[in-house]
């Protein structure tokens, strides 16, 4: 199925952009939602318990995610271990989703926040990045993520920043340092372009 990978830093507006594409008719795959499901599955949950024991066992999903957030930010080793566990499973779920949802004349938009951190990222016909100044991203996260401390916000923004070496792999860019109307115009233009490539 013809596909687009959508990525970008935390607070850049990926989810807003993804929703706009979905409203225009794109078939949407949300990697974050898949990860939330995976964390509750027996095989993955057992691996988490084996590594972190009482910090994870018998906890509700929200508490587990909060616990993992702390570990991701405090230990490079823990972050790499979790990425190596989850990323291949996300790629597998995406492949299964593509086979099931294949519809003539439509395209798949897969929102994958950590695409550039994947050792073996999924292939796609186009790679789309949402860009936004760091200052704006931090301000957005302060307003709609009250569960994050100031330090955590800045750490996540740093972790999910697009590096110079990554830009050579990008096909399309959306500049989200603009009004909502301006953002919609950019999304619509790309949507029409993608439809022309699909057909």
BELVENKA-V499827 format. One line per field, one symbol per residue. phi: phi as a letter, one per 20 degrees, with the letter a starting at -180 (. if undefined). psi: psi as a letter, one per 20 degrees, with the letter a starting at -180 (. if undefined). A space follows every 10 residues. Layout:
phi = ???
psi = ???
This chain:
phi = .fbcedbqff nfogffffff fffepfedcd fffffgfffe fgffgfffff eclffdflef gfffffffgf ffeebfffff fffffegfff ffffffffff efcfnccedd ecgdgfeffc ffebfbddde dagggfffff ffedcffefg ffgffffffd efegffffee eccdeeebff ffffffffff gfffffffe
psi = ppqppprrrp jikghggghg gghiiqpppo hghgghghhi qggghhhggh gjcihhpkqr gghghgghgg hhhiohghgh ghghghghhg gghggggghh joppjrrpoo onhkgiiphm qqqrhqoppp qqqggggggg hhhjmiiprg ghghgggghk qpqhhhhhip gqppokmarh ghghgggggh ghgghhhg.
